[in-house]
Amino acid sequence: MYCDVAYKLLNPQFMLLSFQACLDDFSHHNIDVACNLLETCGRFLYRSPETSIRMGNMLEILMRLKNVKNLDPRHSTLVENAYYLCKPPERSARVAKVRPPLHQVQFLFQLPFLSLKTLC
């Protein structure tokens, strides 16, 4: 489904309407369908400019429904995983290690021996 939406073969509004229908009747199999929609094309819909606001609102509704309804652990985990797949938590950027030039030169000397070792 992601390819269909990402390559404009399927209208993104159709996916939003399908997701909205699942949220309107948020029970049993509709939870599974909503999570599957989010896992396949939710991140694209959340990141694309024309659907980001509406998708953000629907994600908030999804989390409110999860908290209000008494879901079994399987459905609760499905909803959380789908939500965080679409909208990952903010985290700080990784700090790259600065290696001295001597380490880089040593690796270049070891490279031919590593390739010979794999051949033997």
N, C-alpha and C positions, 0 to 999 in steps of 0.2 A: 504494500500500500504506500510505503514511503516513496518509492519511485514514481508511482502514479501521481502523487501530489507534488513531489519535487519537480518533476518534468512537465507539470501542467497538463497531464493527461486526465486528471480528475480535479474538479473544482475544489479548492480548499474549503469553501463554504459548505459543501456537501459533508465533508468530514466533521466540521464544526456542528452542523445540524444533527449528524449521527451521534456525536458525543453528547450534545445537549439532550437528545432523546434518551440516552442511557442515564444521564443525570436526573431526568424527570422521574424515571422509575428505577431508582437506585436499589436494586435487590438482585440477589442470586446471579443469574446468568448475565444480567446487564452490567454487573460489576466486572465480570470477566471480559466482556466485550469492550467496556470503557478502558480498562487497563491495557488491553491489546491494542486499541486505537492509539493510546498514549505511547506505548512502547514502540510502535511502528512509525508513526508520523507526528507524534506530539512535540518533539523537540524542534522539528522543522516548522510546525505551525507556531510554536512559541517564539522562534527566532525570526520568522519572516515579518516584515514591517506591516503588511496589510492585515495580519491576523493576530499579532502579538498581544494587543490590548484585550481582545475578546478571549483569547486562549488563557491569558493571565487571570482574568475574572473567573473563567470556568475552572481553572486549577484551584483557585481559592474556594470556590463552591464545593469542589470535590473533597478538599481537606475538611471543610466544615461538615459535610455529610458523613465523612468517615468518623469524625469526632462525635457527632450527634447520634448516629445509629450504632446499635450494638452488633458489630460485625464479628464473625469468627476470626481466629488468628490468621487463617489462610488468606481471607479477603483483605484483612487489614494490612498484611505484609504485601499483597499484590498492589494495593492502592499506594502504599508508601514507596515501593520500588518504582512504580510507574511515575509518580509525582517527581521523585528525585532524579529519574532518568530525563524528564523533560526540563526540570528546573533544578540543576545541581546547586548545592549550597556554596556560598561564597567561600573562597579560601585564598590564602596568600600565594603569591607566585613563588616558584622554586628558585632557590639561590644556586647558581651554577658554581661548581667547585673550580677554583683557579689552580691549575696544576703548573708546576715549574717546567720550564722547557726541557730540563734534564729527563723528566719522566716521559715526555713525548719522544725524545730521541731513543731512550731505552726500548720503548715499544717498537719503534721502527727496526731496531736491531733484532728484536725477538720475533718479528713477523715472519721472516723466511723459515725459521726453525719451527714455528707453530704450524705452518702449512706443510712442512715436511713430516711433522709428527702425525698429522691427520692422514697423510697419504700412506704411511707405513702401517 
